[in-house]
Amino acid sequence: MTLREGNLEAPTRHPIAWKDAGYFDEAKAFAEMERQFDICHGCRRCVGLCQSFPNLFDLVDATAAGEVHEVDKKDYAKVVDQCYLCDVCYMTKCPYVAPHPWNVDFPHLMLRAKAIKYRQGGVGAADKLLASTDVHGQLAGIPVVVQVVNAANRTRPVRKLLDAALGVHPDAWLPPLATQRFRSGAATSGADAAEAIDGERSPGKVAVFSTCLVNYNEPGIGHDLLKVLAHNAIPYEVVEKESCCGMPKLELGDLEGVEKLKDANIPVLARYAKAGWAIVSAIPSCTLMFKQELPLLFPDDADVKAVQEAMFDPFEYLIARQRDGLLKTDFTTPLGKVSYHVPCHGRVQKIGRKTEEMLKLIGKTVTLQLNTVERCSGHAGTYGVKTTTHPVAMKIGKPVFKAMASGEPDFISSDCALAGHHIAQGMANNGLPQARLAHPLSLVAIAYGLTQVKP
């Protein structure tokens, strides 16, 4: 039987069988890694993505025969540790993913290797702390403490201490703690007088999943989302309670930790889903966690499935409202030149460029000259701040920094707030023209005249 070359069908995903005994069998995992690595070696289409692929091909090329089977299995870690589970290779590049019979799934193979490493005790306390966003976020909103911590994190002695103790690169941008948490400062519900009007494509009421970054670090993004919903007379609620979505622990390989967070979040979110609410998360990685990763990790959980079906990227939701004829287009404030970055975890949701559609819609009413950049910024959560990987993250992002500076924009923007700051830092470090950084939701609020641009 001759196998066809490549795929013409859309990628499909198999459930992650992490509850099976063989999943954590290192010998079996190594055998599967050798099989898939050999296919990657024969293709090399993904060499320009993350550092995993150059490292893999360098290891192969350094062997006497130039073959994968000669690579020392201990060196596989040099490939695994550089994967930050962006999923771009699977969704946009690899021609051998399922339903192709070769069934290559590089990101979830790397996840398996990370999970084995975690279970074997190979992950240190510092990495565990960095992935525990609900832990270090607890300082947010505490008077005086916030100001002291934020000021200290800007000093070289403290940054050197963070480098030594936690492996945080002294030059990496760190998100400051918010003086008031989003969940403390936001109205728990809004547009009460408005009737929930369901559209063909969009539920008429929204449950807002805050996310750790918005709640503890960038509450302004959440407040702008609420302003946009209220302006469009869409009833909303900030979900009753929430924990971290689990993406940081997934990237670490802590699958039991992911399950604990799932058990905390899903019962709450499932009640909204079953009551006909759209669930909206402003951070692409968090949205992806509920849309893809949790359903693959827990394929038999009906509540996980219900939440998956109710989960929306904010711009996926807004464009659905627009297509239903239920979105206001009374934009009043021009945005000028905007360089917009499409983050990896937005690309792989399979929803298209909904943020770009919204920005183009704004541009039909007020001045907006759009430059869209679709390429990995290199940040990838904790990868972009760690001492060992921050320089690589800056290297990966360099083409994006240059592309975002093209045309000397008034605003730079990314759905991934961390990527936005990473891009701003990269532009500054490379002597590129500076621009105001604003999340796309903030740009929409500005265009509606709901948020004023600070001088």
Secondary structure as GFF3:
##gff-version 3
##sequence-region A 1 455
A	DSSP	three_ten_helix	21	24	.	.	.	ID=ss1
A	DSSP	alpha_helix	26	43	.	.	.	ID=ss2
A	DSSP	alpha_helix	52	61	.	.	.	ID=ss3
A	DSSP	three_ten_helix	68	70	.	.	.	ID=ss4
A	DSSP	three_ten_helix	73	76	.	.	.	ID=ss5
A	DSSP	alpha_helix	77	80	.	.	.	ID=ss6
A	DSSP	alpha_helix	88	88	.	.	.	ID=ss7
A	DSSP	pi_helix	89	93	.	.	.	ID=ss8
A	DSSP	alpha_helix	106	119	.	.	.	ID=ss9
A	DSSP	alpha_helix	125	130	.	.	.	ID=ss10
A	DSSP	alpha_helix	133	136	.	.	.	ID=ss11
A	DSSP	three_ten_helix	137	139	.	.	.	ID=ss12
A	DSSP	alpha_helix	145	152	.	.	.	ID=ss13
A	DSSP	alpha_helix	156	166	.	.	.	ID=ss14
A	DSSP	alpha_helix	182	185	.	.	.	ID=ss15
A	DSSP	beta_strand	189	190	.	.	.	ID=ss16
A	DSSP	beta_strand	206	209	.	.	.	ID=ss17
A	DSSP	alpha_helix	212	212	.	.	.	ID=ss18
A	DSSP	pi_helix	213	217	.	.	.	ID=ss19
A	DSSP	alpha_helix	219	231	.	.	.	ID=ss20
A	DSSP	beta_strand	236	238	.	.	.	ID=ss21
A	DSSP	alpha_helix	247	252	.	.	.	ID=ss22
A	DSSP	alpha_helix	255	274	.	.	.	ID=ss23
A	DSSP	beta_strand	278	281	.	.	.	ID=ss24
A	DSSP	alpha_helix	284	288	.	.	.	ID=ss25
A	DSSP	pi_helix	289	293	.	.	.	ID=ss26
A	DSSP	alpha_helix	294	297	.	.	.	ID=ss27
A	DSSP	alpha_helix	302	310	.	.	.	ID=ss28
A	DSSP	beta_strand	311	312	.	.	.	ID=ss29
A	DSSP	alpha_helix	314	323	.	.	.	ID=ss30
A	DSSP	beta_strand	336	341	.	.	.	ID=ss31
A	DSSP	alpha_helix	344	347	.	.	.	ID=ss32
A	DSSP	alpha_helix	354	363	.	.	.	ID=ss33
A	DSSP	beta_strand	368	373	.	.	.	ID=ss34
A	DSSP	three_ten_helix	381	384	.	.	.	ID=ss35
A	DSSP	alpha_helix	390	405	.	.	.	ID=ss36
A	DSSP	beta_strand	411	414	.	.	.	ID=ss37
A	DSSP	alpha_helix	417	429	.	.	.	ID=ss38
A	DSSP	beta_strand	436	437	.	.	.	ID=ss39
A	DSSP	alpha_helix	440	448	.	.	.	ID=ss40
###
